[in-house]
Structures are given as structure tokens and as C-alpha cells.
Amino acid sequence: MATSVILLAGDMVFLQTDRFLSDPEKTMGLMLTVCAVMITLIANYSIGREERFGYLILLRHEMQREELAYVNAELHRISSRDNLTGLANRHSFEAHCATLWQQTMAAGAPLSAILIDIDKFKAVNDLRGHLYGDKVLARVASLVQQSLRGKDDFAARFGGEEFVVLLPDVTEQGALIVAERIRKMVEVAGAPAIENPLMGPIMATTVSCGVATCLPSEDDCIESLLEASDKAMYAAKRAGRNRVCSGLVAPSKSAAPRTEPSERIHAQGELSRPRIVQKVVLP
């Protein structure tokens, strides 16, 4: 545009100072110059408009891609997370199980599972209502997440008032330590505050934990590990709740028999009297 203005000004000066042109010829020359400048300006505007339009189209596509990526990530998060607790849901857990089993088997490392069940949760729901029960679930889930060792540990809501933790490259002794930490944290801080004091005293929240460890192989499966931890958890229930029990994964027929060392763990909050962890051997 600046170039066109300079050319127009130069032509006007030339036409005014040229003595060989008549006035009509100067007028005609001025009109032609103005038309040429106008055509140049319109052409430049059209070219600039096309460039601006192309940039806006490109910008819109970029924004749409970013928005689509965000929506897809949000949908994946929603589909893989439990809305109430924020932990992974059952579907996400099953997908992670398959991957983790293959990884630990390839590395020749042990895999431990902790199954956690809130004690007398139905009584809490019946006495305090389901809204308070939801608060208990969210509080326990938060404490379970805080009890993990790092990013490799995986916690999920298994269903109802049950949670499950997978610990890759962790022995039974290490898994028992994590389970006891979860049990103790829930015992100390697992009961949310009651907004209405007329509802009565706060009910203590405790959990029973079942621990099992195996060395993943082609002969075993993740279901055997979960079954062992589930039976150990029910053994903890039968033994009085608010405790940790460990179970033995039944070896496959083609696998060599395995022996498990005895472990000691604090149970029922009696820190001065450690007890032998109850072993549950699957038939």
C-alpha cells in the first residue's frame, strides 16, 4: 500500500510539472494513475485476504485438533476412573492387570496383590445413610492411594466397598508392610467427621486386608493371585476384622512346589504384641 501511494504521488508531481501535456491529457493521466493504484490496492487486499483466510482456517483446524485431543483424554479418564473415589475402575484394573502380568513375567519379578474390604460397611450405611457411606469410601480410597510406595503401584476400586492394590516387583514381606500401613491409616483417619452432632458418635472405620504374592509365569494367571488375596481377606474377617492376613497362591500342576516363609505383622492396632500372620493355603 505504501508503494502504491508513493507511485501515485510521483505521477501527480510529474503530471503537474510536465509542460508538454494539455490539461485534458493531464486529467486523463491522473485518472489512469488513480485507477492503476486502486487496482493494485484491491489486488493486494485480495491476496492478503486469502492469506488471512488460510491462516484462520489453519488456526481453526489446530484448535479443533487440540479440543478433540482434550475431549478424548477426558473421555478416557472418565471411562477408566471411578467417579466417587477417583481411583481406577474395574475395567481399567483388568486392562492394567494383563499388562502388568506380562511385564513382571518378562522381568522375572514377583507381583503382589492386596485386597481390601471395609469392615461392617453395611452397618455404616444403615446407621448414617448412603451419603456418609460415600464419604467413607472416598476417604478410604484417598488413604489407600497415600499408602502406596510410588507411581508403579496401582490401586483400584474393585467393587462395592472393596479395593485392590497391585505391587510389581514386591515380595510378600514388602506387600505386608504396605497392607499394614493401609490398615493403620484407615484405623486412625478413616472415619469422616459428622456434620450433625445429633447423629451420635462417629463409628470407627477399619479394613481387613488379604495379601498374596506370586512369580508370574505362563503356568499361572492373575486370577490365581486375586483368588489367594481374596481368601486371605476373608480369613482376616473371620479372625476378627481390622487385620492383615496373607494367602498362598496355589501352584499349577506343572509348576514346582513352593514354600513361603512365615511373616509377622501388627494386627488390630496392638503394636506391642506382633502376631503371626495367618496363612491361607488354597486347595
N, C-alpha and C positions, 0 to 999 in steps of 0.2 A: 504493500500500500504506500509506503514512504517513497519507493521508487517511482510509482505512478504519479504521485503529487509533484515530485521533482521534475519529471518529464513534462507534465502539464505546465508547470511554472516556466520551464525553459522555452517551451513552444510559444507561450504567451509573450514572453520577452522578445523572442525572435520575431513574432508577427508584428509587434508594436514598433520595433526598430527597423523593419525592412521597408525601404523606400520604393522598391520596385513593384510592390503589390498594391492593388487598389483596395479600397475599403471593403467592397463586397468579397474580394478574394481573401482578405484577412479574416472577415467574418466566417466565410466558408472553412478556411483553415482552422480557425478556432473551434468551430463546431465539430470538425472531423477529429481534432485532437481530443476534445472532451468525450466524444463517442468512443474513441480508442481507449482512453483512460477508463471510462465506465465499463467497457467490455473486459478490460484487464482486471478491474476490481471484481466484477461479477465472476470471472473465471477463477480468480484467486479464492474468492469466498466459497465457490462450489468445491474446489479442491480441498480447502480447509474443512469445509463441512463434511465431506466424505471421510477425511481423516478423523475428525472428531466423532463422527458416527461410528466408524470402525473401532475407535478406541472405546466408546461406550458399550458397543456390542461385546468386545473382548472383556471389558470390566464386568459386564453383567454375567458372562459365562464363568469368569473366575469366582464371582460372588455366589453363583448358583452351585458351583463345584464345592466351595467351602461350606455352604449351607447344607448341601447334600451329605458331605462327609461328616459334619457335626450331627445331623439327624440320624445318620446310620450308626455313628458311635453312641448316640443317646439311646437308640433302639436296642443296640447290642447290650448296653449297660442295663437297661430296663429288663431285657429278656434274660439276663444272666444274674440279676441281683434280686434278693428278697426285699420287697418293699418295706416291710416292717423293721427288719433288723439291719438291713444294709449289707448282710453277708451274701455270699454266693448262694444261689438257689439249688434245688436238687438237680435240675438239668445241667447247670454249669458244673456242679460237682461230678456228675457222671462223666462228662466230657474231660474234665481235668484228671479224673482217676485213670482213664485209659492212657492219657499222655504221660502221666507221672509213673505209671507202672512200667511202661516201655523205657522211660529214661533211667529209672533206678535199676531195671534189669540189665540195661546196656552198660551201666556203670558198675554193676556188681555190688550195689549198696543196699542196705536194709531200708525198709519202709515201715513206718509205724502209723497206727490209726488210734484215735481216741474218740470214743462215742460218749456223748454227754447227755444226760437227761435230768431235767429239773424235777426235784423231789416234790411230791404232793401238789403238783401244779393245778390239778382239777379242783382241789380244795381251795386254792388261792382264787381261782376264777369264780367258784361258787360263793365265797365269802366276800370278796372285794369287787367282783364284776370283771367283765372281759376287758374293759379299758385299762384297768390296773394290771390285769394279766398281760396285756400287750406291753405295758411299761416294763414289766418283769422280763419278758422275752427280749426287749430291746436292751435292757441293762445287762443281762447275762451275755448277750451277743457281743456287746461292747467289751465286757471283761474278758471274754474268750479271745477276742481279737488282740487285746492288750497283752495277753499272756503269751502270745506267740514269740518265737525267737527272732524271726526276720521275714524277709519277703518270700523266701522259699516255702515257708509253712503256709498251709492252706486251710481255711475254716469255712464251713458252710452250714446253712440250716438244713438239717436232714429231714425234717418234717415235724409238725406239731411243736412240742417243747423239747425236741431232740436236736443236738448239734453234733457235727463231726469235724475232726481235725486230722489232716494228713501231714506227717512229718517225714520228709525224704532224708535219707542218709542219717537216720537217728536210731540208736539201739533201744532196746526195751527200757534200760535204765534211764536214758535221756527222756523217753516218752513219759515214763512215770513221774519224772521231775516236772515236766510241763503239765501233766494232768493234775498233779498235786497243787501246782501254782494256780491253775484254774479253779480247783475246788476251794482253795483257801481264799482267793479273791472274791468268789461268789459268796462264800460264807460271811465275809467281812462287809462287802459292799453290794450284795446282790439284791437287796430289798429297796425299791424306790420309796421316797417319802410319801406320806399320806397327806393330801391337802386338807381333808376334813377330819379333825381330831375325834369327831363323834363316831367315826367308823371303827374305833378301837385301836389297840396296839398293833404295831407293824408285825407281820408274820415273817419269820426268818426264811430266807431263800437259800437253799442248798442244792447241790447237784451230786449225782452219782456218775462216776466215770469208769469206763471199761477200756483197757489198753491192750493192744495186740501188736506184735512185730513179726515180720517175715522177710525173707530174702526172695524177692520176686524172681520167678522163673517161668519157663514155658509150661511146666507141670502144674503150677498153681495159678490162682486167679484172684483178683481183687475182692471177689465175693467171699472167699475163704477168710481173708483178713478182716473184713467187716463183720462176718458172722462170729468170729472169735471175739472181737471187741464188743459186739452186741451181747454175747453170752456173759462176758466178763462184767458188763454194765449191769445186767440183771442179777448177777451174783452179788454185786455191791448193793443193789436194792434189797436183796434177801438178807444180807448181813447187817442191815440197819440203816442204809442210806448215808449220804454225806461222806462218801469214802471212795477210794480208788482200788479197783481190782484189775489184775492182768489175766489175759487168757492166752492159751497156746493154740496156734494155728495148726490144725490137723494136717500132717504131711500127706502128700499124694502117694498113691500106691507105688509109683516109680521112683519117688524121692527117698533118699536115705533118712532114717530116723534122726530126729534132732532132740537135743536136750537143752533145757532152759535153766539158767541159774536162778536161785531164789533171790528176790528183791525185797527191800524193806522200804516202807513209806509211812508217813504220818497219816493217820486217818481219824475222822470225827473230831478234828481240832485238838486232839490230845498230844501236843507236841512233846511232852515229857516222856511219852510211852510209845515209841515207834512199834508198829506191828508188822508182822509178815504179811505181805500182800497175798491175797487168796488167788491161787492158780485154778483156772477153769480149763480143763482139757476137753476138747471136742471129741465126740465119739467117732 
